[in-house]
Amino acid sequence: MVPTLSARGLVKRYGRVTAIDGADFEVRPGEVLAVVGDNGAGKSSLIKALSGALIPDAGEIRVDGEVVHFRGPLDARRYGIETVYQDLALAPAQDIASNMFLAREKRHPGLLGKLFRKVDQGWMRAEAQRVLDELGIAVKSIAQPVETLSGGQRQGVAVARAAAFGTKAVIMDEPTAALGVAESGKVLALIDRIRQRGLPVVLISHNMPHVFEIADRIHVHRLGRRVGVVTPREHSMSQVVGLITGALVLSEDGELEEVSSAVRTGLGE
């Protein structure tokens, strides 16, 4: 199976600091891939490279097996890669439909659109409602300002926007970080519905219960590179934490092995 989005040997340095150190990555069609790692492990830099927000110094990124060169987030979007950041990038005073089509406004057909650049608000509201209904996101009115929505509903609008325009992959950065139990559950259900549509989701999260509930595979990142890919079916939370901290390593034959404190010290701890 050709990965939808993959990377090999990515490197990014900032002077003497190496943020990405020969990192590999791959997400397959129709799966939820969780990316986990300690603070400073390089997860954010890796995701920025995959979403076009960061240009790596070395290595390659592929979409459907084809080498691509992202010069910015717009290039990644053109290839069908959408990112939902922690701040959601929503305009609170604007309505839901306007946020769904932010920077992608549909012009009115005919002279109104060509000469006066009039936005087709009716079409955008109908299309936004269709996407929300398809993903099971309930709101009182598609015309209500985003600032009147709950935290979970705002997250839903941001995710719906990504799902509407993403054709290859949706990247989500800590989508449940500021949400309560009920709203977090709704976001996880939304991620599952996106997966059911065949669109892969890359989930960056520190919440291990959420990761084990929704992820098909778990990419463990440490010291700027991937140290292993495991599955919730075959591995426990404590084993994943061991990989994150360096207490465990994944051998070439896929077995987890303990690392002595002396060896960990030599590896840079």
LINRAHU-V924553 format. One record per pair of residues at least 12 apart in sequence whose C-alpha atoms are under 10 Angstrom apart, sorted by the first residue. I is the first residue (numbers start at 1). J is the second residue. Records with the same first field share a line. If there is no record, write none. Layout:
I=J ; J
//
This chain:
1=28 ; 29 ; 64
2=26 ; 27 ; 28 ; 29 ; 63 ; 64 ; 65
3=25 ; 26 ; 27 ; 28 ; 29 ; 62 ; 63 ; 64 ; 65 ; 200
4=26 ; 27 ; 28 ; 29 ; 30 ; 62 ; 63 ; 64 ; 65 ; 66 ; 81 ; 167 ; 168 ; 169 ; 199 ; 200
5=25 ; 26 ; 27 ; 28 ; 29 ; 50 ; 61 ; 62 ; 63 ; 64 ; 65 ; 66 ; 67 ; 81 ; 168 ; 169 ; 200 ; 202
6=24 ; 25 ; 26 ; 27 ; 28 ; 50 ; 60 ; 61 ; 62 ; 63 ; 64 ; 65 ; 66 ; 67
7=22 ; 23 ; 24 ; 25 ; 26 ; 27 ; 46 ; 49 ; 50 ; 59 ; 60 ; 61 ; 62 ; 63 ; 65 ; 67
8=22 ; 23 ; 24 ; 25 ; 26 ; 58 ; 59 ; 60 ; 61 ; 62
9=21 ; 22 ; 23 ; 24 ; 25 ; 56 ; 58 ; 59 ; 60 ; 61 ; 225
10=22 ; 23 ; 24 ; 25 ; 46 ; 49 ; 50 ; 55 ; 56 ; 57 ; 58 ; 59 ; 60 ; 61 ; 224 ; 225
11=23 ; 24 ; 45 ; 46 ; 49 ; 55 ; 56 ; 57 ; 58 ; 59 ; 60 ; 224 ; 225
12=42 ; 45 ; 46 ; 49 ; 54 ; 55 ; 56 ; 57 ; 58 ; 59 ; 224
13=56 ; 57 ; 58
14=57
18=42 ; 223 ; 224
19=40 ; 41 ; 42 ; 43 ; 44 ; 45 ; 46 ; 56 ; 223 ; 224 ; 225
20=41 ; 42 ; 43 ; 44 ; 45 ; 46 ; 49 ; 56 ; 57 ; 58 ; 222 ; 223 ; 224 ; 225 ; 226
21=42 ; 46 ; 58 ; 222 ; 223 ; 224 ; 225 ; 226
22=58 ; 59 ; 224 ; 225 ; 226
23=42 ; 43 ; 46 ; 59 ; 221 ; 222 ; 223 ; 224 ; 225 ; 226 ; 227
24=46 ; 59 ; 60 ; 61 ; 219 ; 221 ; 224 ; 225 ; 226 ; 227 ; 228
25=46 ; 47 ; 50 ; 61 ; 62 ; 219 ; 221 ; 225 ; 226 ; 229
26=61 ; 62 ; 63 ; 202 ; 219 ; 229
27=169 ; 200 ; 201 ; 202 ; 217 ; 219
28=64 ; 168 ; 169 ; 198 ; 199 ; 200 ; 201 ; 202 ; 217
29=64 ; 168 ; 169 ; 195 ; 198 ; 199 ; 200 ; 201
30=168 ; 169 ; 192 ; 194 ; 195 ; 196 ; 197 ; 198 ; 199 ; 200 ; 201 ; 216
31=169 ; 192 ; 194 ; 195 ; 196 ; 198 ; 199 ; 200 ; 201 ; 202 ; 214 ; 215 ; 216 ; 217
32=169 ; 170 ; 171 ; 191 ; 192 ; 194 ; 195 ; 199 ; 200 ; 201 ; 202 ; 203 ; 211 ; 214 ; 215 ; 216 ; 217 ; 218
33=171 ; 200 ; 201 ; 202 ; 203 ; 204 ; 211 ; 214 ; 215 ; 216 ; 217 ; 218 ; 219 ; 229 ; 231
34=171 ; 172 ; 201 ; 202 ; 203 ; 204 ; 205 ; 206 ; 208 ; 210 ; 211 ; 212 ; 214 ; 215 ; 216 ; 217 ; 218 ; 219 ; 220 ; 229 ; 230 ; 231
35=47 ; 173 ; 202 ; 203 ; 204 ; 205 ; 206 ; 211 ; 215 ; 217 ; 218 ; 219 ; 220 ; 221 ; 226 ; 229
36=203 ; 204 ; 205 ; 206 ; 207 ; 208 ; 211 ; 218 ; 219 ; 220 ; 221 ; 222 ; 226 ; 240 ; 241 ; 243 ; 244
37=204 ; 205 ; 206 ; 219 ; 220 ; 221 ; 222 ; 223 ; 224 ; 225 ; 226 ; 227 ; 240 ; 241 ; 243 ; 244 ; 245
38=206 ; 220 ; 221 ; 222 ; 223 ; 241 ; 244 ; 245
39=206 ; 222 ; 223
40=221 ; 222 ; 223 ; 224
41=220 ; 221 ; 222 ; 223 ; 224 ; 225 ; 226 ; 244 ; 245
42=221 ; 222 ; 223 ; 224 ; 225 ; 226
43=173 ; 204 ; 205 ; 220 ; 221 ; 222 ; 223 ; 224 ; 225 ; 226
44=173 ; 204 ; 224
45=224
46=221 ; 224 ; 225 ; 226
47=83 ; 171 ; 172 ; 173 ; 202 ; 204
48=72 ; 73 ; 83 ; 171
49=61 ; 70 ; 71 ; 72 ; 73 ; 76
50=62 ; 63 ; 70 ; 73 ; 76 ; 81 ; 83 ; 171
51=70 ; 71 ; 72 ; 73 ; 74 ; 75 ; 76 ; 77 ; 81 ; 82 ; 83 ; 169 ; 170 ; 171
52=69 ; 70 ; 71 ; 72 ; 73 ; 74 ; 75 ; 76 ; 77 ; 81 ; 83
53=70 ; 71 ; 72 ; 73 ; 74 ; 75 ; 76
54=70 ; 71 ; 72 ; 73
55=69 ; 70 ; 71 ; 72
56=69 ; 70 ; 71
63=76 ; 79 ; 80 ; 81 ; 168 ; 169
64=79 ; 168
76=166 ; 168
77=162 ; 165 ; 166 ; 167 ; 168 ; 169
78=165 ; 166 ; 167
79=166 ; 167 ; 168 ; 169
80=162 ; 163 ; 165 ; 166 ; 167 ; 168 ; 169 ; 170
81=162 ; 163 ; 165 ; 166 ; 167 ; 168 ; 169 ; 170 ; 171
82=159 ; 161 ; 162 ; 163 ; 164 ; 165 ; 166 ; 167 ; 168 ; 169 ; 170 ; 171 ; 172 ; 201
83=158 ; 159 ; 161 ; 162 ; 163 ; 166 ; 169 ; 170 ; 171 ; 172 ; 173 ; 201 ; 202
84=155 ; 158 ; 159 ; 160 ; 161 ; 162 ; 163 ; 170 ; 171 ; 172 ; 173 ; 174 ; 175 ; 203
85=155 ; 158 ; 159 ; 171 ; 172 ; 173 ; 174 ; 175
86=155 ; 158 ; 172 ; 173 ; 174 ; 175 ; 176 ; 177 ; 178
87=155 ; 158 ; 173 ; 174 ; 175
88=154 ; 155 ; 156 ; 157 ; 158 ; 159 ; 172 ; 173 ; 175
89=102 ; 158
90=102 ; 146 ; 147 ; 154 ; 155 ; 157 ; 158
91=145 ; 146 ; 147
92=145 ; 146 ; 147 ; 148 ; 149 ; 154
93=144 ; 145 ; 146 ; 147 ; 148
94=143 ; 144 ; 145 ; 146 ; 147
95=125 ; 141 ; 142 ; 143 ; 144 ; 145 ; 146 ; 147 ; 148
96=124 ; 125 ; 128 ; 129 ; 139 ; 141 ; 142 ; 143 ; 144 ; 145 ; 146 ; 147 ; 149 ; 154 ; 157 ; 158 ; 161
97=121 ; 122 ; 123 ; 124 ; 125 ; 126 ; 127 ; 128 ; 129 ; 141 ; 142 ; 143 ; 144 ; 145 ; 146 ; 157 ; 161
98=119 ; 121 ; 124 ; 125 ; 128 ; 142 ; 143 ; 145 ; 146
99=128 ; 145 ; 146 ; 157 ; 158 ; 161
100=124 ; 125 ; 127 ; 128 ; 129 ; 131 ; 132 ; 157 ; 158 ; 159 ; 160 ; 161 ; 162 ; 164 ; 165
101=124 ; 125 ; 127 ; 128 ; 161 ; 164 ; 165
102=161
104=165
105=118 ; 119 ; 120 ; 121 ; 124
106=118 ; 119 ; 120 ; 121 ; 122 ; 123 ; 124
107=119 ; 120 ; 121 ; 123 ; 124
108=120 ; 121 ; 122 ; 123
121=143
124=142
125=141 ; 142 ; 143
126=142
127=164
128=142 ; 157 ; 160 ; 161 ; 164
129=141 ; 142 ; 143
130=164
131=157 ; 160 ; 161 ; 163 ; 164
132=156 ; 157 ; 159 ; 160 ; 161 ; 163 ; 164
133=160
134=160 ; 193 ; 194
135=156 ; 159 ; 160 ; 163 ; 164 ; 189 ; 190 ; 191 ; 192 ; 193 ; 194 ; 197
136=156 ; 160 ; 186 ; 189 ; 190 ; 193
137=152 ; 153 ; 156 ; 157 ; 160 ; 186 ; 187 ; 190
138=153 ; 156
139=153 ; 156 ; 157
150=179 ; 183
151=176 ; 178 ; 179 ; 180 ; 183 ; 184
152=175 ; 176 ; 178 ; 179 ; 180 ; 182 ; 183 ; 184 ; 185 ; 186 ; 187
153=183 ; 186 ; 187
155=175 ; 176 ; 178 ; 179 ; 183 ; 184 ; 186 ; 187
156=175 ; 183 ; 186 ; 187 ; 190 ; 191
158=172 ; 175
159=171 ; 172 ; 175 ; 187 ; 190 ; 191 ; 194
160=190 ; 194
163=191 ; 194 ; 197 ; 199 ; 201
166=199 ; 200
167=198 ; 199 ; 200
168=198 ; 199 ; 200 ; 201
169=194 ; 195 ; 198 ; 199 ; 200 ; 201 ; 202
170=191 ; 194 ; 195 ; 199 ; 200 ; 201 ; 202 ; 203
171=200 ; 201 ; 202 ; 203 ; 204
172=191 ; 201 ; 202 ; 203 ; 204 ; 205
173=202 ; 203 ; 204 ; 205 ; 206
174=203 ; 204 ; 205 ; 206 ; 207
175=187 ; 188 ; 191 ; 203 ; 204 ; 205
176=188 ; 205 ; 206 ; 207 ; 210
177=205 ; 206 ; 207
184=210
185=210
188=210 ; 211 ; 213 ; 214 ; 215
189=214
191=203 ; 214 ; 215
192=214 ; 215
195=214
201=215
202=215 ; 218 ; 219
203=215 ; 218 ; 219
204=218 ; 219
208=237 ; 238 ; 240 ; 241
209=237
211=232 ; 237
212=231 ; 232 ; 233 ; 235 ; 236 ; 237
213=232
214=232
215=231 ; 232 ; 233
216=230 ; 231 ; 232 ; 233
217=229 ; 230 ; 231 ; 232 ; 233
218=230 ; 231 ; 232 ; 235 ; 240
219=231 ; 240
220=240 ; 241 ; 243 ; 244
221=243 ; 244 ; 245
222=243 ; 244 ; 245 ; 246
223=244 ; 245 ; 246 ; 267 ; 268 ; 269
227=243 ; 244 ; 246 ; 248 ; 249 ; 250 ; 251
228=240 ; 243 ; 244 ; 249 ; 250 ; 251 ; 252 ; 254 ; 256
229=243 ; 250 ; 254
230=243 ; 250 ; 254
235=256
239=256 ; 257
240=256
242=256 ; 257 ; 258 ; 259
243=256 ; 257 ; 258 ; 259
245=264 ; 269
246=258 ; 259 ; 260 ; 261 ; 263 ; 264 ; 265 ; 267 ; 269
247=259 ; 260 ; 261 ; 263 ; 264
248=260 ; 264
//
